[in-house]
Amino acid sequence: MSIHGKNFIGNKLSATGDKSSKIYDINSGNALDGDFYHATSYEVNTALQLANKAFIVYKQKTQNQRADFLDAIADEIMNLGDELILRTMSESNLPRPRIEGERGRTMGQIKMFATLLRDGSWVEASIDTALPNRTPLARNDLRKMLRPLGIVSVFEASNFPLAFACAGGDTASALAAGCPVIVKAHSSHSGTSELIASAIIKAVKKCDMPSGTFCMVHGSGRSVGQQIVMDERVKAVGFTGSTQGGMNLFNIANKRKTPIPVFAEMGSINPCVFLPSSLEDTKKLASMYAFSITLGVGQFCTNPGLILAIKGAKLEEFKSDLKKEIEASSPAIMLSKSIQESYEENKNKAIEQDGIILLAQATQENTSSQGRAVFTSVDAEVFIQNNKLQEEVFGPYCLLVECKDIKELNEAISCLDGQLTATVMGSNSEIVEHINLISNLENKCGRILFNSVPTGVEVCHSMQHGGPFPASTDSRFTSVGTGAIKRFVRPVCFQDCPSEILPQELKDENPLNIFRILNGENTKNSV
Amino acid sequence: MSIHGKNFIGNKLSATGDKSSKIYDINSGNALDGDFYHATSYEVNTALQLANKAFIVYKQKTQNQRADFLDAIADEIMNLGDELILRTMSESNLPRPRIEGERGRTMGQIKMFATLLRDGSWVEASIDTALPNRTPLARNDLRKMLRPLGIVSVFEASNFPLAFACAGGDTASALAAGCPVIVKAHSSHSGTSELIASAIIKAVKKCDMPSGTFCMVHGSGRSVGQQIVMDERVKAVGFTGSTQGGMNLFNIANKRKTPIPVFAEMGSINPCVFLPSSLEDTKKLASMYAFSITLGVGQFCTNPGLILAIKGAKLEEFKSDLKKEIEASSPAIMLSKSIQESYEENKNKAIEQDGIILLAQATQENTSSQGRAVFTSVDAEVFIQNNKLQEEVFGPYCLLVECKDIKELNEAISCLDGQLTATVMGSNSEIVEHINLISNLENKCGRILFNSVPTGVEVCHSMQHGGPFPASTDSRFTSVGTGAIKRFVRPVCFQDCPSEILPQELKDENPLNIFRILNGENTKNSV
């Protein structure tokens, strides 16, 4: 299958614009197969029209029908076979095992939502039956459940070309919720996106979903992306990427005639607090953290960019051990030329800040496509005064904040911005002793880990991936795990609704056999 | 108890400012008891400091402790006895039965949240246990639950001086969630607010909650209100009132260094769609709707401000019947002088719009404190073109939109702004026939009612009070019913957390006996 570079306007391919982009191999500089046609304003508008019409039909599909559709998407993506793997490898510079793993994760996510739909209880159905004889006022029959918001605009991330992209968590959860999706493809892996989009369209047709249930367009965030988010027909936005990109969308969305929710996951430096007991085996600790810092060339949103610890002989040992690990680490190819360049620039800016000490960097010189790990330190007093030291350096960069005592450590925690994760290393008795410090840290993050490294985000019910601003724009939601579906729904209450038109989830007989809050009781009983 | 007019800065009273306001009797123009001292910037800051410190302690209180606290608040409010009723009557011009009923509703809300806390399952606890032997990667132990956001800023509404005010739904749900509350008292019923605040402070002391768990300040929205919402220590805002007031807070909150959620319920015109069969008994229908339009002088957020119907002989009959009802209705005293003046102004502006026909108004002249009911009509074609006709006229005002057929009725629905409620009148068979029209209407509202009037908002699990913008700023949440607590919490995931510091809700043995999602299963089982 050759790459055509066209936009997916509902089930139709379209390339009427006169602007296009290419993708280049990071090492050779040679162009990869495909000219990607930026969507015209007319094409974007047609996509929105189709998606808006599709919503009328798609929202009426049963949860089982949507589950079958998701399974069909997963099947069609697997049917792409090695062509997908190869294209993604060449666009992302990620090795085969990582891409195959990420495809597995993507399949897992899609099927997880299918399972959630077949179970059906996630809709938070609640029924309060009528009390016609209540005094002084009768109670009406009230039934509430979560219903889809409408068209969802999804922006692909650069660092997960499959799992946070065209058929990634945002798309899977929005489709699961009953919302049509319009994807803005990422310019660094548009060929991967095209292959995935073609698989989704096959599933749309196979499952007889309306054209417009899924669309994908190419083009810049500033023109194509902005047009989509500004359009009143769009009801929510999913985004994973830079703070600047996320905040642009957030500000646009809030200035619309009708503001809409933007779920932007904008990164995090993932503070790791080393309580004194954790420094007993400094070699083990250094090796554990060096692995996490350099994993995937540091290009994970949960990369440990910040360590906070108390000064002393054991911390000096740890610094020396981590220094050796970082120096011995191999520079590796980053996701794209522009990400490599940003890493160099941001790393240098960070090192130039007052009070920053460069403790170590990978001794092996990097090529112009590679990132080289860096380990720095700063005194807590300086860190507390300079908020710039909290800016994320996307890549294998880690800053150690040295505190004079537990009080200063707690002060440093108090001044932290919102984070996706925070980690505590220490013995159980030490953790119990510092419960207030840990409670303080909990206020700053969406997930708090104990005696581990922050990299690795499990896809499951209990995952929270999203933290207080600026980690994400809305800490009340997660972009990973079953909870992600809650971003694209809202409760609707049906009062005295004729049974004939009540959604299945709210009918007396409970035909889907789901858990409901029936007059305050959590039960599968019928009314 | 005389009214002192001071600010409640935690458990201390304070009146260090040099600015104060009085409240005047709407009829006599005489000042009521009390000078209300506007909080100074220093006082507001002290309140924020205390609330921030209180959060550290208050968030660690168990659900049962918070439930006892809520019950104590309810008890102390009842202990205020008739003094509260009399003060509220003189400040709001609402009759005794209404105020006593509203006090009952307020008690009911507070006790409902206490019951919710004692049940405990609302926290959405979810546990995925560790899978150490899973390949290729082990799974960590992950446990998630809803945790309090931090300080909540509450703005009192004018139209419910008890139920949407100092100890109303916003305060009760925020305190239930584990968040300290800072109330900005409404200038039209500050004496009522003072009495309620004094009752809350008694409960704070009785239950040994930290000073700062509750604060209340007087002053203008532009100075005192703005200072609170702009402060980085504040984590969420609850508001019920005008579109302008709500949007001011929404815009301030989004421009902060860290944007925060604002739950502003900003009103609604509550469209009522009359399908042809509903016009069979026009007398009964007209009497039902005249009652709802004039109830409480139309000062309810679910007041039916818009009727949509199809032209014909039966509609002419209905118009004539409703005209008689409206003409015969008695003008009545409104909540305040400024609300009465706004009603006059907005009503006149509405009537002056092109194409509006004044069908009826109460024949009895109103005094300068009274509102007089008005019934107007407009052709659907004009309505669809002029969005100004959707602006709420807060008071007993209703506009009939006359459509030529069901298609035009559907078009008129399509152009509606977001609403708190929408109502459908019609036979079951007609409702089934027009399922797409009803689905279209559902997209526009938070609650859809059948064969009823929109006034009357039940406080229960299944209530949804909050709709698509501009009815409220966040349609995914409700300000009435148990769901209101979800506005002030966010999920936090604990990974491999030592059992000693896990919240009770997430401990293996399930000591609170709550429902949890345990490895995907909804159960009360222990791990």
Interface residues (C-beta under 8 A of the other chain):
Chain A: I56 K59 Q60 G101 D119 S121 S126 I127 D128 P136 L137 R139 N140 L142 R143 K144 R147 L149 G150 F250 N251 N254 T258 P259 I260 P261 D417 G418 N428 I431 V432 I435 N436 I438 S439 N440 E442 N443 C445 G446 R447 I448 L449 F450 N451 S452 G456 E458 C460 H461 S462 M463 Q464 P468 F469 P470 T473 D474 S475 R476 T478 G483 V489 R490 P491 V492 C493 F494 Q495 D496 C497 P498 E500 I501 F515 I517 G520 N522
Chain B: I56 K59 Q60 G101 D119 S121 S126 I127 D128 P136 L137 R139 N140 L142 R143 K144 R147 L149 G150 F250 N251 N254 T258 P259 I260 P261 D417 G418 N428 I431 V432 I435 N436 I438 S439 N440 E442 N443 C445 G446 R447 I448 L449 F450 N451 S452 G456 E458 C460 H461 S462 M463 Q464 P468 F469 P470 T473 D474 S475 R476 T478 G483 V489 R490 P491 V492 C493 F494 Q495 D496 C497 P498 E500 I501 F515 I517 G520 N522
